[in-house]
Amino acid sequence: MKKSQSITNKLPAAAALALLLLAWLAVSGTGLVPAFLLPPPAQVVRALVDDAPILLSNARVTLVEAAWGLGAGIGAALILSTLMHRARPLYRALYPLLVITQTIPTVAIAPLLVLWMGFGMAPKVTLVALTTFFPVTVSLLEGYASTDKAAAALLRAMGAGRWQIFRHLEFPSALSHFFSGLRVSASYAVVGAVISEWLGGFEGLGVYMTRVKKAYAFDRMFAVIIVIVAVSLALMGLVTLLRRLACPWEAYEKIERND
């Protein structure tokens, strides 16, 4: 029953994807848009197969950059959000600045990082960390704020210290929010790495995309977009798996709601 319900829930997304592919086939097959501007799906698949070794090699570089940057962003978000949660003056001082940083376009920061750090991996990792830092920080702050006040008061009455309350109540309460923010950051990580590669680098999907764009090889452009989507979905899937392992109580809550 649950398996059939899961399949039913996925049908609308599958139908939307099928309609999109049919529309693509119709537009490219009827010649409404020239093939060199919108290559048919078969041509894109052929480019994907022919360039598979190059795409995989560049995807590995982009994934490494995204992973390092995401890890750095998570670490900074954990430290800063916890400090802001524990010290309200720090929260009032820094939170507006965090919001302001999100108004700065990523493409405006990337050239500066390349100028300051060169064309290696450092500016890519830094840009990814800056991109992924904010969603995790805000999600953790919301998670800490949602802690059950009555449960915290009970723990204090039982003699628990601030660290014990944080460890056994506040942080577990914030885990669901943390993974929600991490899911968003995981999708941003690959995009941030690709954007940084556009502006300087020697390897990576962004560098490959720049080269095929200059050659007007739009079939290869669509192929690299498919790879970027696949890598992003893989990272988001990994976050979902980690969430199930770290928050097993969510599965029981979902079962109870369905019952």
C-alpha angles and dihedrals in degrees: 000000000000091000092053090047090052091051091048091052090055095049096085092054091047090049092050091050091049091051090050091052091047091051090049091050092048095049095045094039096051093047096240086137120031114256092238089060099039110019116202117257092253091058091049091050089050091052090047091054096042094049096037096116093049092044093049092048092051092042090057090055093048092046092052090051091047093047095050092045093047091049092050091047092050093048093050091045093051093050098043097042091050092050091047090050093051096043114046094191088057090050093051091047099046107031095073089049091052090053091049091053089061091061091064110093115240091228088059093055098044098068091050092051091050090051092048099040106025131232099305130097097283098081091045093052091045093051092048090049091051091047096048098038100078102054092050093045094050093044092051092048090052090047093052090048091053093060113131104258093201091054090049091050090050092052091049090050088053090055100260116156127225093265092050092049090049094047099044102031119010100046096043088048090054096048095089091051090045093057091046089057092041091055090057092045092050090060091046092050097068093042091050092050092049093049092050090050090054090065099046140342146099103237139023140080091282092056091047090049091052092051096050091045091056088050090050089234096152094169088062089044090058090045093056090047089056090051091050090051091048093050091047092049090048091054092047090049090052090052090051090051092049089049092055090050095045097040106038091156090070090067091054091048090052091050091051092050091051091049 
